[in-house]
Structure formats: structure tokens, C-alpha cells
């Protein structure tokens, strides 16, 4: 790992997080509930396990987890998304306030449920997941309410993260408005794409961060049968008019392409020690990546910081976050491990 970011740069860049202009996070938002317990018997009513619940907890989910990750990294943000006019919307507001995140970017849409995902788990496995949601596009009135906030946000924020879970908040119109307004203001536009969203919706963004499966699906959707990573990267950069591309490769690390620097694909290895749970790792990756770029990192430096942040959260249970102390501890352990 000879190209690992130096301690000096790692420290210099992460120190700047607290002084960054706030980032806007726009996307599908919701609540993650974890119901945890033990299975000691099978139900007499049906051949299913009976979970004896020992613990339950709620966390900010979907794009809200990005704002939570930014907060723990010391970066301020404004979360923008759509919830219902229901009790879960009030719970969601409370969860935001508990983490000292503002609620003024949240739009309520009557007749639409607030996304709520319940994961039923034991120490060893997830038994099932229960989803309450609608994946239909938001209506025109809700769309206009959301878009009306972007003019002000583009002036007062340093970047926007578009986090697309394809649950209907990020319509073609919403994404087009976000990209055009933030790019016109000279701000960084980072996109974590949705698997079922047409890739051309993201045309003109600064940075796209798909995983390998998403990258393959996007290339196919653009009309290509390409399987070679280098060629897929070039197709995405060219057809979507991107400046930067990061394809996360799971256990294989990350593939990076920075058009302004060179046209060659760089691959950096993964640094995770153990993988306990990957839920939310993508949220952590885009949070650390965008923050690092805003702090003045090159794409490769930003990817290393992001890689370390993801390495911390995959070793935790459930949708997790990483703070600066954990990030530095992980980096120091990595350097020590490389010396031996």
C-alpha cells in the first residue's frame, strides 16, 4: 500500500472538517428500527422461529444516515427529504433533533407514509426485514416544495450529496434542478445513485459513486455490454459528463477516475479488518469522500479517508456512523499493521 495517504495529509484534511461550509444532503429519508433478541424455539403455530426480544432501538435511516455520519465527522449539513403526515414523521423529527440536526429541509407529504424499516435480528443473523414505504414518485406539489429550497441552499452550502434509494423523492425534475443549481453556483455535486434510476438523470454531476453492481447496470442501461472495469468507468464518465468517478468494489477496494488529473483508472485496496455488517457503509463512504474533497483532498486522498471510515463502520452492528477519534485510531492501526 505504498500510495496510502500520509499521516500529515490525513491529519491536515480531517482537521478541516469542522470548518467546512455545510453540505446539503438530498434524498429518500426514513427510520431504521432494530428489534434484537434470542431464538430458543420454533413456533407451534407455523415452522418459524420465535424471537424473545431483549432490545429495540431506532436510528436515522437512508439519506438521514448521511447527515448523521457528517455530524459525527464534525461536518454540518442540511438534510432535505420527504416524510409523511403521520406519527413516524414526528418520531423522525425527534431523532433528528436528538442528533442536533435541523429539520427545516424536511417536507411533509399528506397521504405518503414515512419510510420505516424494521430489522429483526439475533446475534448471528437477520431473521427478516419489514418495510413500510411507498416507492411512487412524489406529487408535483411536494416536488415544488422541495425544489423551492434549492436556490437558497446552493448559495449557503459548499456541496450537495444526492443520495438516491429510488423511493420516489428524487424525481427527474428534482435531480435536474439540484445539479443545475449547484453546478451553476460552482459547488460540488456528489451522487450516490439508485439502482433503478435512469443514469442520464445524473448527467453533469461532479462525482458519481456507484458500487460495482450499480455501475454494471448503469452501463447496460446506457446501451453497452461492457464488463471490463476500465471501459465501464470511461463510458460512465463520458456519457454522464462527470469529473470524478468512484466505483466501490466491496472486498476489492475502490476504483477511481479523476478526469482532470488523468484518464487512468486507479484502484486502492480495501482496509477493513473485519466485516460485521455492511448496512450504511455506502452512506459513510460518500460522507467522508465529499467532506475530504471539500477540505481540499485529491480524489485518491479522499478515497483513502473514505476507505478508512467505511472500515470502521462495517465492524459495527446496524446502520452505523464513525467519529474523528475512531477514524484516526483506524488509520494509526493500519499504518502499524503495514510496518509489520
Rosetta silent file (secondary structure, phi, psi, omega in degrees, C-alpha in Angstrom):
SEQUENCE: XXXXXXXXXXXXXXXXXXXXXXXXXXXXXXXXXXXXXXXXXXXXXXXXXXXXXXXXXXXXXXXXXXXXXXXXXXXXXXXXXXXXXXXXXXXXXXXXXXXXXXXXXXXXXXXXXXXXXXXXXXXXXXXXXXXXXXXXXXXXXXXXXXXXXXXXXXXXXXXXXXXXXXXXXXXXXXXXXXXXXXXXXXXXXXXXXXXXXXXXXXXXXXXXXXXXXXXXXXXXXXXXXXXXXXXXXXXXXXXXXXXXXXXXXXXXXXXXXXXXXXXXXXXXXXXXXXXXXXXXXXXXXXXXXXXXXXXXXXXXXXXXXXXXXXXXXXXXXXXXXXXXXXXXXXXXXXXXXXXX
SCORE:     score description
SCORE:     0.000 S_00000001
   1 L     0.000   54.099 -175.423    0.000    0.000    0.000 S_00000001
   2 L   -65.706  -22.594 -178.612    2.721    2.396   -0.997 S_00000001
   3 L   -93.360   14.811  177.652    0.179    5.014   -2.142 S_00000001
   4 L   -58.713  139.471  178.479   -1.517    5.209    1.281 S_00000001
   5 L   -58.249  140.442 -178.791   -2.261    8.816    2.324 S_00000001
   6 L   -73.819  156.720  178.438    0.421   10.210    4.677 S_00000001
   7 H   -58.578  -40.916 -178.988   -0.326   10.897    8.342 S_00000001
   8 H   -58.925  -48.038  179.879    0.394   14.586    7.750 S_00000001
   9 H   -69.425  -39.836  179.362   -2.210   14.869    4.952 S_00000001
  10 H   -57.819  -46.363 -179.245   -4.701   12.648    6.784 S_00000001
  11 H   -68.341  -45.861 -178.386   -4.499   14.908    9.855 S_00000001
  12 H   -59.047  -45.530 -176.828   -4.492   18.156    7.878 S_00000001
  13 H   -71.276  -45.738 -177.760   -7.593   17.221    5.854 S_00000001
  14 H   -69.903  -26.072  175.725   -9.677   15.731    8.684 S_00000001
  15 H   -64.708  -30.588 -177.741   -8.871   18.760   10.909 S_00000001
  16 H   -74.573  -15.338 -176.233  -10.572   20.962    8.291 S_00000001
  17 H   -52.750  -42.957 -176.177  -13.886   19.066    8.578 S_00000001
  18 H   -67.277  -18.338 -176.806  -15.097   21.248   11.458 S_00000001
  19 H  -103.133    1.864 -176.745  -14.518   24.445    9.447 S_00000001
  20 L   -70.311  148.784  170.780  -16.240   23.351    6.215 S_00000001
  21 L   -63.389  141.158 -177.334  -19.244   25.176    4.772 S_00000001
  22 L   -55.729  153.376  178.826  -22.305   22.969    5.458 S_00000001
  23 E  -107.114  139.417  173.400  -23.261   20.257    2.960 S_00000001
  24 E   -89.821  135.184  174.776  -26.816   19.702    1.702 S_00000001
  25 E  -116.378  120.150 -178.134  -27.972   16.081    1.720 S_00000001
  26 E  -122.656  131.448  177.841  -30.983   15.396   -0.511 S_00000001
  27 E   167.490 -169.860  178.134  -32.706   12.045   -0.888 S_00000001
  28 L   -72.601  132.728 -177.515  -35.098    9.463    0.460 S_00000001
  29 E  -123.050  157.839  178.989  -35.208    9.623    4.259 S_00000001
  30 E  -177.500 -168.763 -177.208  -36.629    7.336    6.916 S_00000001
  31 E  -116.828  136.398  171.573  -36.273    5.446   10.167 S_00000001
  32 E  -105.461  122.718  174.945  -34.373    2.207   10.801 S_00000001
  33 E  -109.149  136.286  176.262  -35.729    0.132   13.685 S_00000001
  34 E  -114.671  123.229  175.692  -33.724   -2.764   15.123 S_00000001
  35 E  -112.943  113.799 -170.395  -35.528   -5.477   17.085 S_00000001
  36 E  -117.253  141.130  178.182  -32.939   -7.718   18.704 S_00000001
  37 E  -172.152 -161.975 -178.699  -33.336  -10.910   20.686 S_00000001
  38 E  -120.464  146.004  173.765  -32.750  -14.642   21.058 S_00000001
  39 E  -108.150  119.011  179.949  -34.372  -17.611   19.334 S_00000001
  40 E  -117.714  -10.305 -178.326  -34.818  -20.599   21.642 S_00000001
  41 E  -155.780  167.725  175.851  -37.733  -22.399   19.990 S_00000001
  42 E  -100.787  142.627 -178.650  -39.851  -22.800   16.873 S_00000001
  43 L   -63.986  139.278  175.757  -43.438  -21.546   16.934 S_00000001
  44 L   -72.875  -15.801 -176.193  -46.146  -24.210   17.432 S_00000001
  45 L   -83.967  -29.019 -177.696  -48.358  -22.240   15.011 S_00000001
  46 L  -161.410  158.312 -178.502  -46.017  -22.370   11.996 S_00000001
  47 L   -76.573   65.375  179.854  -42.436  -23.515   11.231 S_00000001
  48 L  -130.588  150.008  178.613  -40.938  -20.139   12.106 S_00000001
  49 E   -69.537  147.434  174.496  -38.516  -19.056   14.857 S_00000001
  50 E  -101.251  120.015  179.505  -39.891  -17.276   17.926 S_00000001
  51 E   -92.893  121.750  172.993  -37.779  -14.227   18.816 S_00000001
  52 E   -91.852  107.630 -171.413  -37.649  -13.334   22.505 S_00000001
  53 E   -72.420  129.188  177.049  -36.968   -9.594   22.274 S_00000001
  54 E  -113.461  -20.143 -175.995  -34.261   -8.218   24.562 S_00000001
  55 E  -157.300  142.374  173.556  -33.617   -4.846   22.943 S_00000001
  56 E  -135.748  142.913  175.099  -35.165   -2.400   20.441 S_00000001
  57 E  -151.983  157.114 -179.996  -33.751    0.834   19.081 S_00000001
  58 E  -114.844  144.243  177.225  -34.399    3.442   16.380 S_00000001
  59 E  -138.853  158.496  173.629  -31.857    5.137   14.122 S_00000001
  60 E   -68.985  131.666 -175.982  -31.891    7.658   11.304 S_00000001
  61 E  -120.814  169.700  179.856  -32.051    5.722    8.042 S_00000001
  62 E    57.612 -134.140 -176.220  -31.458    6.128    4.303 S_00000001
  63 H   -64.166  -23.636  178.698  -30.169    9.625    3.392 S_00000001
  64 H   -64.004  -27.439  177.672  -30.663   10.766    7.009 S_00000001
  65 H   -67.639  -25.039  176.696  -27.815    8.424    7.939 S_00000001
  66 H   -70.072  -45.930  176.683  -25.525   10.549    5.743 S_00000001
  67 H   -59.750  -37.864  178.682  -26.350   13.702    7.715 S_00000001
  68 H   -65.626  -42.836  177.111  -25.751   11.692   10.889 S_00000001
  69 H   -62.338  -43.115  178.580  -22.369   10.495    9.526 S_00000001
  70 H   -60.519  -42.437 -179.260  -21.386   14.047    8.561 S_00000001
  71 H   -60.264  -45.407 -178.105  -22.303   15.232   12.058 S_00000001
  72 H   -70.417  -22.045  175.086  -20.116   12.615   13.773 S_00000001
  73 L   -83.766   -4.978  178.833  -17.258   13.591   11.433 S_00000001
  74 L    92.521   11.972 -178.537  -17.673   17.209   12.582 S_00000001
  75 L  -105.349  130.664  178.228  -19.298   18.476    9.361 S_00000001
  76 L   -79.159  150.568  177.898  -22.553   20.464    9.473 S_00000001
  77 E  -150.255  163.150  171.140  -25.315   19.609    6.996 S_00000001
  78 E  -119.444  121.680  179.982  -28.889   20.354    5.991 S_00000001
  79 E   -90.472  133.243 -178.292  -30.996   17.299    5.273 S_00000001
  80 E  -125.538  121.842  179.935  -33.635   17.635    2.565 S_00000001
  81 E  -171.831 -175.508 -174.072  -36.251   14.943    2.003 S_00000001
  82 E  -120.934  131.708  172.556  -39.888   13.903    2.192 S_00000001
  83 E  -123.220  173.746  178.393  -41.802   12.287    5.064 S_00000001
  84 L   -84.160 -171.086  176.019  -45.498   11.584    5.540 S_00000001
  85 L  -109.754   60.365 -172.347  -48.060   13.390    7.656 S_00000001
  86 L  -136.325  178.921 -177.418  -48.004   10.565   10.218 S_00000001
  87 H   -64.146  -34.786  179.141  -46.702    9.651   13.669 S_00000001
  88 H   -64.590  -26.862  176.276  -43.437    8.281   12.238 S_00000001
  89 H   -65.581  -38.295  177.633  -42.750   11.734   10.774 S_00000001
  90 H   -68.119  -39.248  177.249  -42.854   13.125   14.337 S_00000001
  91 H   -62.944  -42.071  179.879  -40.545   10.318   15.523 S_00000001
  92 H   -61.016  -45.632  177.562  -38.203   11.139   12.629 S_00000001
  93 H   -58.460  -42.039  179.787  -38.129   14.837   13.624 S_00000001
  94 H   -63.920  -41.914  178.544  -37.302   13.839   17.204 S_00000001
  95 H   -62.039  -39.734  177.266  -34.445   11.578   16.034 S_00000001
  96 H   -63.030  -46.590 -178.418  -33.021   14.495   14.012 S_00000001
  97 H   -64.431  -36.804  178.031  -33.289   16.843   16.997 S_00000001
  98 H   -59.486  -34.315 -179.610  -31.656   14.225   19.279 S_00000001
  99 L   -93.751    9.189 -179.200  -28.604   14.283   16.981 S_00000001
 100 L    58.554   40.186  175.068  -28.741   18.115   16.792 S_00000001
 101 L  -105.809  139.450 -176.342  -29.611   18.014   13.077 S_00000001
 102 L   -77.243  156.840 -176.430  -32.005   20.652   11.764 S_00000001
 103 L  -109.100    4.697 -171.443  -35.457   19.712   10.408 S_00000001
 104 L   -78.227   -3.809  173.551  -36.079   22.701    8.119 S_00000001
 105 L   -95.643    0.527 -175.446  -35.192   20.870    4.890 S_00000001
 106 E   -90.861  129.892 -179.832  -37.849   18.208    5.526 S_00000001
 107 E  -108.123  135.663  177.435  -41.095   18.392    3.530 S_00000001
 108 E   -97.576  135.833 -179.402  -44.266   16.618    4.685 S_00000001
 109 L  -121.947  108.627  179.557  -46.469   14.937    2.065 S_00000001
 110 L   -59.585  140.946  177.117  -50.019   14.016    3.141 S_00000001
 111 L    84.651    0.561  179.547  -51.064   10.521    2.081 S_00000001
 112 L  -116.856  131.584 -179.065  -47.497    9.263    1.838 S_00000001
 113 L   -75.191  145.807  169.185  -46.024    7.022    4.578 S_00000001
 114 L   -70.677  130.523 -177.616  -42.782    7.973    6.303 S_00000001
 115 E   -62.690  129.836 -177.324  -40.309    5.237    5.314 S_00000001
 116 E  -140.070  119.926 -179.404  -39.844    2.830    8.226 S_00000001
 117 E  -118.909  123.334  178.602  -37.685   -0.302    8.057 S_00000001
 118 E  -109.551  123.858  176.873  -37.653   -2.810   10.885 S_00000001
 119 E  -106.157  123.097 -179.405  -34.845   -5.387   11.035 S_00000001
 120 E  -100.824  115.152 -171.067  -35.482   -8.384   13.271 S_00000001
 121 E  -135.033  157.414  169.641  -32.119   -9.856   14.296 S_00000001
 122 L  -115.829 -175.516  177.290  -30.314  -12.216   16.622 S_00000001
 123 L   -60.429  -30.334 -172.582  -26.624  -12.264   17.494 S_00000001
 124 L  -105.411  -23.347 -176.857  -25.896  -14.427   14.477 S_00000001
 125 L  -157.706  162.977  172.558  -28.367  -13.445   11.746 S_00000001
 126 E   -90.337  124.869 -177.605  -31.130  -11.198   10.474 S_00000001
 127 E   -80.844  -46.018  176.382  -34.409  -13.122   10.609 S_00000001
 128 E  -162.842  168.113  174.405  -36.455  -10.737    8.489 S_00000001
 129 E  -128.417  137.125 -179.162  -36.950   -7.105    7.499 S_00000001
 130 E  -116.807  120.903 -176.858  -40.315   -5.344    7.484 S_00000001
 131 E  -110.689  130.948  171.182  -40.651   -2.273    5.232 S_00000001
 132 E  -113.568  111.760 -175.827  -43.345    0.405    5.403 S_00000001
 133 L  -168.252  167.637  168.121  -42.932    2.649    2.367 S_00000001
 134 L  -126.964  135.165  178.461  -44.139    3.903   -0.993 S_00000001
 135 L  -102.227    7.156  179.061  -41.774    3.910   -3.977 S_00000001
 136 L   -71.920  148.630  177.193  -44.080    6.051   -6.128 S_00000001
 137 L   -58.982  143.614  175.421  -42.774    9.429   -7.277 S_00000001
 138 L   -62.444  154.633 -178.989  -43.735   12.343   -5.049 S_00000001
 139 L   -77.068  169.748 -174.234  -46.544   14.505   -6.451 S_00000001
 140 H   -60.052  -38.932 -178.232  -45.981   17.833   -8.224 S_00000001
 141 H   -64.734  -43.021  178.884  -46.899   19.962   -5.169 S_00000001
 142 H   -66.462  -42.231  178.641  -44.363   18.126   -2.945 S_00000001
 143 H   -57.644  -45.254 -179.655  -41.781   18.265   -5.732 S_00000001
 144 H   -65.267  -38.188  178.118  -42.191   22.055   -5.999 S_00000001
 145 H   -61.740  -42.071 -179.117  -41.870   22.490   -2.222 S_00000001
 146 H   -66.460  -49.228 -177.162  -38.608   20.550   -2.287 S_00000001
 147 H   -62.813  -34.444 -177.204  -37.203   22.378   -5.334 S_00000001
 148 L   -61.974  -20.583 -179.369  -38.093   25.806   -3.909 S_00000001
 149 L   -84.388  -16.700 -171.369  -35.477   25.288   -1.159 S_00000001
 150 H   -69.354  -32.585 -178.810  -32.583   24.598   -3.524 S_00000001
 151 H   -58.106  -49.033 -178.468  -31.926   28.217   -4.609 S_00000001
 152 H   -67.166  -43.920 -178.210  -31.117   29.303   -1.065 S_00000001
 153 H   -63.082  -36.544 -179.178  -29.194   26.102   -0.233 S_00000001
 154 H   -64.482  -28.400  179.841  -26.993   26.428   -3.354 S_00000001
 155 H   -80.259  -36.088 -168.131  -25.852   29.866   -2.106 S_00000001
 156 H  -103.227   -3.541 -177.617  -25.208   28.931    1.518 S_00000001
 157 L  -119.741  153.542 -174.693  -23.785   25.382    1.287 S_00000001
 158 L   -85.244  -20.601 -177.028  -20.460   24.088   -0.034 S_00000001
 159 E  -163.429  166.941  172.428  -21.690   20.919   -1.734 S_00000001
 160 E  -129.349  136.888  171.185  -24.690   18.672   -2.234 S_00000001
 161 E  -106.896  119.806  176.677  -24.869   14.906   -1.758 S_00000001
 162 E   -97.524  110.770 -175.823  -27.686   13.331   -3.790 S_00000001
 163 E  -109.619  103.423 -170.898  -28.491   10.032   -2.063 S_00000001
 164 L  -103.987  109.427  174.105  -30.863    8.010   -4.242 S_00000001
 165 L   -99.514    7.981  178.819  -32.575    4.959   -2.767 S_00000001
 166 L    56.800   43.470  178.093  -35.154    5.044   -5.606 S_00000001
 167 L  -107.766   12.970  171.011  -38.061    5.537   -3.201 S_00000001
 168 L   103.746  -12.419 -179.676  -39.672    8.372   -5.171 S_00000001
 169 L   -75.099  -36.867 -175.866  -38.260   11.577   -3.608 S_00000001
 170 L   -95.417   80.977  177.039  -35.609   12.117   -6.289 S_00000001
 171 L   -75.377  169.908  178.283  -37.669   12.571   -9.437 S_00000001
 172 H   -55.415  -42.608 -178.284  -36.067   13.517  -12.757 S_00000001
 173 H   -65.516  -43.101 -179.664  -37.123   17.134  -12.124 S_00000001
 174 H   -63.494  -47.489 -178.376  -35.703   17.242   -8.574 S_00000001
 175 H   -64.651  -43.399 -179.569  -32.321   15.812   -9.654 S_00000001
 176 H   -60.709  -42.698  178.566  -32.076   18.105  -12.716 S_00000001
 177 H   -63.709  -43.480  179.809  -32.801   21.163  -10.545 S_00000001
 178 H   -60.870  -50.911 -176.525  -30.246   20.132   -7.936 S_00000001
 179 H   -63.290  -46.218 -176.402  -27.453   19.507  -10.447 S_00000001
 180 H   -67.413  -40.674 -177.407  -28.070   22.678  -12.473 S_00000001
 181 H   -70.658  -42.474 -178.390  -28.422   24.988   -9.447 S_00000001
 182 H   -75.054  -37.428  177.849  -25.419   23.689   -7.500 S_00000001
 183 H   -67.445  -39.203  178.717  -23.145   23.392  -10.558 S_00000001
 184 H   -63.236  -30.963  178.906  -24.128   26.939  -11.626 S_00000001
 185 L   -85.139    3.184  178.265  -23.125   28.121   -8.138 S_00000001
 186 L    74.149   26.438 -176.992  -19.742   26.387   -8.580 S_00000001
 187 L  -101.929  156.819  179.578  -20.470   23.804   -5.882 S_00000001
 188 E   -76.003  131.979  178.405  -19.512   20.133   -5.736 S_00000001
 189 E  -117.337  109.214 -179.326  -22.336   17.718   -6.640 S_00000001
 190 E  -106.665  134.955 -176.629  -21.788   14.148   -5.369 S_00000001
 191 E  -123.204  127.109  168.709  -24.219   11.375   -6.325 S_00000001
 192 E  -104.679  103.788 -165.100  -24.795    8.002   -4.689 S_00000001
 193 L   -77.097  159.535  173.667  -27.037    6.521   -7.400 S_00000001
 194 L   -92.118  143.174 -174.472  -30.228    4.464   -7.212 S_00000001
 195 L   -64.895  -32.534 -175.609  -30.152    1.093   -8.946 S_00000001
 196 L  -101.449    3.243  179.628  -33.401    1.639  -10.875 S_00000001
 197 L   -82.560  132.876  177.142  -32.925    5.350  -11.701 S_00000001
 198 L   -56.670  127.156 -175.294  -32.037    6.083  -15.367 S_00000001
 199 H   -57.169  -30.867 -177.726  -28.310    7.023  -15.301 S_00000001
 200 H   -66.358  -15.288  174.659  -28.820   10.059  -17.555 S_00000001
 201 H   -59.523  -28.464 -174.916  -30.760   11.709  -14.690 S_00000001
 202 H   -93.402    7.690 -175.066  -27.322   12.262  -13.086 S_00000001
 203 L   -59.016  132.648  176.847  -25.706   13.851  -16.139 S_00000001
 204 L    93.501    0.811  177.575  -23.444   16.796  -15.313 S_00000001
 205 L   -72.483  162.026  177.939  -22.731   15.925  -11.657 S_00000001
 206 L   -73.710  -49.725 -170.879  -19.194   16.370  -10.293 S_00000001
 207 E  -134.459  136.154  174.035  -18.825   12.908   -8.739 S_00000001
 208 E  -120.256  135.384 -178.478  -20.692    9.611   -9.082 S_00000001
 209 L  -128.103   76.622  174.511  -20.196    6.792   -6.530 S_00000001
 210 L   -86.806  161.574  166.285  -21.875    3.544   -7.623 S_00000001
 211 E   -85.995  178.312 -173.202  -20.947    0.097   -6.360 S_00000001
 212 H   -62.764  -42.341  179.854  -19.840   -2.475   -8.953 S_00000001
 213 H   -63.624  -41.893  178.510  -23.326   -3.943   -9.499 S_00000001
 214 H   -65.217  -41.219  179.209  -24.807   -0.453   -9.923 S_00000001
 215 H   -60.935  -44.138  178.708  -22.011    0.551  -12.338 S_00000001
 216 H   -60.782  -46.209 -179.084  -22.673   -2.560  -14.462 S_00000001
 217 H   -63.302  -38.289 -179.600  -26.428   -1.880  -14.504 S_00000001
 218 H   -67.068  -43.766  179.406  -25.867    1.776  -15.482 S_00000001
 219 H   -62.365  -41.296  178.285  -23.505    0.869  -18.346 S_00000001
 220 H   -64.924  -42.233  179.189  -26.043   -1.685  -19.603 S_00000001
 221 H   -62.995  -27.888  177.715  -28.851    0.861  -19.312 S_00000001
 222 L   -82.763    0.404  173.888  -26.760    3.224  -21.478 S_00000001
 223 L    98.275   16.482 -178.287  -26.726    0.527  -24.172 S_00000001
 224 L  -114.979  148.945  178.134  -23.327   -1.145  -23.625 S_00000001
 225 L  -106.589   23.377 -174.286  -22.476   -4.773  -22.862 S_00000001
 226 L   -70.102  136.205  177.792  -19.060   -3.878  -21.399 S_00000001
 227 L  -116.487  -16.895 -177.290  -17.751   -5.916  -18.432 S_00000001
 228 L   -74.973  129.250 -174.202  -14.166   -4.585  -18.176 S_00000001
 229 H   -55.858  -47.741 -178.874  -13.859   -2.157  -15.276 S_00000001
 230 H   -58.154  -43.084 -178.402  -11.644    0.401  -17.088 S_00000001
 231 H   -71.041  -37.739  177.042  -14.025    0.568  -20.050 S_00000001
 232 H   -60.950  -44.223 -179.869  -17.116    0.796  -17.846 S_00000001
 233 H   -59.926  -44.608 -178.748  -15.546    3.722  -15.983 S_00000001
 234 H   -65.083  -38.471  178.403  -14.761    5.543  -19.248 S_00000001
 235 H   -62.265  -47.521 -177.822  -18.316    5.018  -20.558 S_00000001
 236 H   -63.103  -45.456 -179.299  -19.873    6.424  -17.354 S_00000001
 237 H   -61.916  -44.030 -176.593  -17.547    9.450  -17.234 S_00000001
 238 H   -71.861  -50.733 -174.765  -18.076   10.268  -20.899 S_00000001
 239 H   -71.243  -29.161 -177.967  -21.829    9.634  -21.235 S_00000001
 240 L  -102.545    5.009  175.554  -22.752   11.279  -17.918 S_00000001
 241 L    54.239   52.619 -177.559  -20.311   14.179  -18.263 S_00000001
 242 L   -96.588  155.004  172.529  -18.666   13.519  -14.886 S_00000001
 243 L   -94.423  -32.047 -177.310  -15.467   14.979  -13.462 S_00000001
 244 E  -141.142  147.227  177.819  -14.876   12.148  -10.989 S_00000001
 245 E  -138.158  132.719  173.743  -15.997    8.556  -10.588 S_00000001
 246 E  -126.796  118.146  176.064  -15.566    6.204   -7.630 S_00000001
 247 E  -106.442  116.561  179.585  -16.743    2.600   -8.033 S_00000001
 248 E   -80.765  135.810 -171.731  -16.778    0.735   -4.717 S_00000001
 249 L  -115.769   21.233 -179.673  -15.678   -2.876   -5.158 S_00000001
 250 H    61.800 -125.391 -177.935  -16.511   -4.384   -1.743 S_00000001
 251 H   -65.488  -15.885 -179.154  -13.648   -6.594   -0.575 S_00000001
 252 H   -88.964   -3.555  177.745  -11.601   -5.488   -3.624 S_00000001
 253 L   100.297 -135.513 -176.747  -11.465   -1.809   -2.551 S_00000001
 254 E  -139.375  142.291  173.827  -12.300    1.191   -4.768 S_00000001
 255 E  -108.066  129.814 -174.129  -11.721    2.139   -8.418 S_00000001
 256 E  -122.809  142.563  173.926  -11.153    5.869   -9.033 S_00000001
 257 E  -139.696  119.039  177.515  -11.131    8.056  -12.104 S_00000001
 258 E  -114.856  105.922 -173.910  -10.395   11.785  -11.972 S_00000001
 259 L   -58.218  -39.737 -176.576  -10.829   13.248  -15.461 S_00000001
 260 L   -70.871  -27.629 -177.151   -8.923   16.449  -14.674 S_00000001
 261 L   -85.086  -54.837  175.310   -5.931   14.561  -13.288 S_00000001
 262 L  -164.049  174.138 -176.986   -5.574   11.729  -15.821 S_00000001
 263 L  -100.879   10.491 -178.434   -7.611    9.229  -17.782 S_00000001
 264 L   -93.276  140.911  177.421   -6.220    6.173  -15.988 S_00000001
 265 L   -79.898  129.805  177.119   -8.251    4.148  -13.511 S_00000001
 266 E  -108.124  136.302  177.082   -6.599    3.848  -10.056 S_00000001
 267 E  -116.706  127.149  175.385   -7.533    1.005   -7.719 S_00000001
 268 E  -112.177  140.959 -175.414   -6.961    1.252   -3.982 S_00000001
 269 L   -74.642  160.757  174.795   -7.391   -1.848   -1.785 S_00000001
 270 L   -72.126  154.956  179.937   -9.941   -2.228    0.990 S_00000001
 271 L  -123.395    7.291 -178.918   -8.632   -1.697    4.526 S_00000001
 272 L   -64.062  135.058  178.605  -11.466   -3.247    6.583 S_00000001
 273 L   -81.345  -46.074  178.884  -10.191   -5.634    9.278 S_00000001
 274 L  -143.254  147.595 -179.900  -13.472   -7.465    9.803 S_00000001
 275 L  -114.134  109.260  179.758  -16.882   -7.142    8.197 S_00000001
 276 L   -96.464  -42.929 -175.576  -19.739   -7.489   10.647 S_00000001
 277 L  -156.149  124.244 -177.793  -22.461   -5.528    8.851 S_00000001
 278 L   -92.181   -3.529 -177.867  -22.296   -3.586    5.571 S_00000001
 279 L   -63.698  127.592  179.202  -25.595   -1.681    6.050 S_00000001
 280 L    88.403   -5.870 -178.035  -24.852    2.027    5.914 S_00000001
 281 H   -65.138  -35.543  177.902  -21.235    1.596    4.733 S_00000001
 282 H   -65.316  -35.752  178.065  -22.054    3.350    1.437 S_00000001
 283 H   -64.140  -43.525  179.281  -23.518    6.286    3.394 S_00000001
 284 H   -64.039  -42.555 -177.793  -20.299    6.584    5.395 S_00000001
 285 H   -60.227  -48.428 -177.190  -18.190    6.344    2.221 S_00000001
 286 H   -69.693  -32.198  178.165  -19.977    9.207    0.389 S_00000001
 287 H   -64.020  -49.928 -177.670  -19.974   11.363    3.577 S_00000001
 288 H   -69.966  -36.819 -179.792  -16.209   11.032    4.111 S_00000001
 289 H   -62.951  -50.268 -178.234  -15.459   11.293    0.376 S_00000001
 290 H   -66.091  -42.882  179.796  -17.387   14.562   -0.092 S_00000001
 291 H   -60.854  -43.400 -178.515  -16.068   16.100    3.148 S_00000001
 292 H   -65.696  -42.487  177.591  -12.473   15.279    2.175 S_00000001
 293 H   -62.164  -41.555  177.870  -12.848   16.749   -1.327 S_00000001
 294 H   -64.090  -30.292 -179.766  -14.350   19.923    0.188 S_00000001
 295 L   -79.358   -4.368  176.267  -11.359   20.069    2.559 S_00000001
 296 L   104.992   13.195  179.714   -9.027   20.145   -0.465 S_00000001
 297 L   -74.462  153.211  166.840   -8.130   16.461   -0.885 S_00000001
 298 L   -73.633  167.162  179.666   -7.285   14.888   -4.225 S_00000001
 299 H   -61.079  -38.431 -179.071   -9.717   12.140   -5.236 S_00000001
 300 H   -67.244  -42.876  177.278   -7.191    9.490   -4.188 S_00000001
 301 H   -62.104  -43.703  179.980   -6.618   11.098   -0.752 S_00000001
 302 H   -62.024  -38.836 -179.884  -10.393   11.437   -0.282 S_00000001
 303 H   -66.010  -38.341  177.696  -10.857    7.776   -1.237 S_00000001
 304 H   -63.725  -43.604  179.471   -8.295    6.657    1.376 S_00000001
 305 H   -64.068  -43.809  178.684  -10.070    8.646    4.115 S_00000001
 306 H   -61.592  -41.688  178.879  -13.423    7.274    2.930 S_00000001
 307 H   -60.094  -44.238  178.198  -11.966    3.760    2.852 S_00000001
 308 H   -65.489  -41.826  179.731  -10.818    4.071    6.497 S_00000001
 309 H   -61.869  -43.212  178.336  -14.235    5.465    7.553 S_00000001
 310 H   -65.508  -36.147  178.121  -16.015    2.522    5.885 S_00000001
 311 H   -60.043  -33.601  177.922  -13.545    0.149    7.569 S_00000001
 312 H   -70.715  -48.677 -171.073  -14.724    1.430   10.958 S_00000001
 313 H   -73.584  -28.750 -179.627  -18.487    1.111   10.295 S_00000001
 314 L   -70.631  -14.186  176.860  -18.514   -2.364    8.726 S_00000001
 315 L   -88.728    2.006 -179.934  -17.149   -3.701   12.021 S_00000001
 316 L  -108.441  160.233  177.630  -20.239   -2.324   13.840 S_00000001
 317 L   -82.762  137.579  171.872  -23.788   -3.675   14.111 S_00000001
 318 L    72.563 -173.152  178.731  -26.572   -1.991   12.130 S_00000001
 319 L   -66.723  112.495 -169.929  -26.646    1.389   10.424 S_00000001
 320 L  -121.140  168.851  177.258  -23.563    2.958   11.983 S_00000001
 321 L  -128.058  171.397  178.831  -21.507    6.154   12.000 S_00000001
 322 L  -132.521  138.677  175.390  -17.839    6.977   12.538 S_00000001
 323 L  -107.003  172.140 -174.820  -16.327    9.851   14.529 S_00000001
 324 H   -62.644  -36.191  179.800  -12.934   11.515   14.065 S_00000001
 325 H   -63.893  -44.230  178.706  -11.329    9.708   17.020 S_00000001
 326 H   -64.878  -38.418 -179.545  -12.339    6.308   15.577 S_00000001
 327 H   -63.120  -46.162  179.826  -11.160    7.383   12.128 S_00000001
 328 H   -67.317  -39.160  178.772   -7.697    8.379   13.423 S_00000001
 329 H   -62.458  -43.102  179.879   -7.423    5.240   15.542 S_00000001
 330 H   -63.322  -44.119 -179.787   -8.244    3.084   12.491 S_00000001
 331 H   -61.666  -44.929 -179.330   -5.669    4.931   10.342 S_00000001
 332 H   -62.538  -39.409  177.479   -2.953    4.532   13.013 S_00000001
 333 H   -64.652  -37.365  179.811   -3.697    0.809   13.323 S_00000001
 334 H   -64.096  -44.679  178.963   -3.459    0.499    9.540 S_00000001
 335 H   -63.009  -43.867  179.513   -0.039    2.178    9.467 S_00000001
 336 H   -60.280  -44.760 -178.333    1.194   -0.035   12.322 S_00000001
 337 H   -62.018  -37.925 -178.257   -0.085   -3.168   10.558 S_00000001
 338 H   -69.532  -27.305 -179.034    1.732   -2.161    7.336 S_00000001
 339 H   -74.601  -23.699 -175.851    5.052   -1.784    9.195 S_00000001
 340 L   -92.949    0.000    0.000    4.939   -5.392   10.441 S_00000001
